[in-house]
Amino acid sequence: MICPKCQDDMTEVIDSRVMPYGVRRRRECLVCDHRWTTVEIDVDQYKTLQRIASSMREITQELGKMNNA
């Protein structure tokens, strides 16, 4: 993986955790010491998350309309 800060490819995974939605990995650049998190989910879970997010947006919009009325 390429470091988002210095663009070097000398990186390593320093922590991995299995989550309900996929795998969360903590990564570190060996050149600039920058750390970041990546999340890996499978396609079916991604589609489910998209549907949930869409439903949440619709509910939020409806609540906003009700509060402004």
C-alpha positions in Angstrom: 0.0 0.0 0.0 1.2 3.5 -0.8 1.5 6.1 2.1 -1.1 8.8 1.6 1.3 11.4 3.0 4.7 10.7 1.4 3.6 8.4 -1.5 6.2 5.8 -0.5 5.4 2.1 -0.7 7.4 1.1 2.4 4.4 0.4 4.7 3.3 -2.3 7.1 0.1 -3.4 8.9 0.5 -2.8 12.6 -2.9 -4.0 13.7 -5.8 -5.9 12.1 -9.3 -6.4 13.6 -12.2 -8.2 12.3 -15.4 -6.1 12.5 -19.0 -6.9 11.7 -18.7 -5.1 8.4 -15.2 -6.3 7.4 -11.5 -6.0 8.4 -10.1 -2.8 9.8 -6.3 -2.4 9.4 -4.0 0.1 11.1 -1.1 0.9 8.8 2.2 2.7 9.2 4.7 4.2 6.8 8.2 3.1 7.5 9.6 6.2 5.8 7.7 9.1 7.4 6.0 7.3 10.3 2.5 8.4 9.2 -0.3 6.1 10.4 -3.7 5.6 8.9 -6.6 3.2 8.9 -8.1 1.2 6.0 -11.3 -0.8 6.0 -11.9 -3.8 3.8 -15.4 -5.0 3.2 -16.8 -7.6 0.8 -19.1 -6.5 -2.0 -22.3 -7.9 -0.4 -21.6 -6.0 2.9 -20.8 -2.9 0.9 -24.2 -3.0 -0.9 -26.0 -3.6 2.4 -24.1 -0.5 3.9 -25.1 1.5 0.9 -28.8 0.6 1.4 -28.6 1.5 5.1 -26.9 4.8 4.4 -29.5 5.7 1.7 -32.3 4.9 4.2 -30.7 7.0 6.9 -30.4 9.9 4.5 -34.1 9.6 3.6 -35.1 9.5 7.3 -32.9 12.5 8.1 -34.4 14.5 5.2 -38.0 13.6 6.4 -37.2 14.7 9.9 -35.7 17.9 8.6 -38.9 18.6 6.7 -41.0 17.9 9.8 -38.9 20.2 12.0 -39.1 23.0 9.4 -42.9 22.8 9.0 
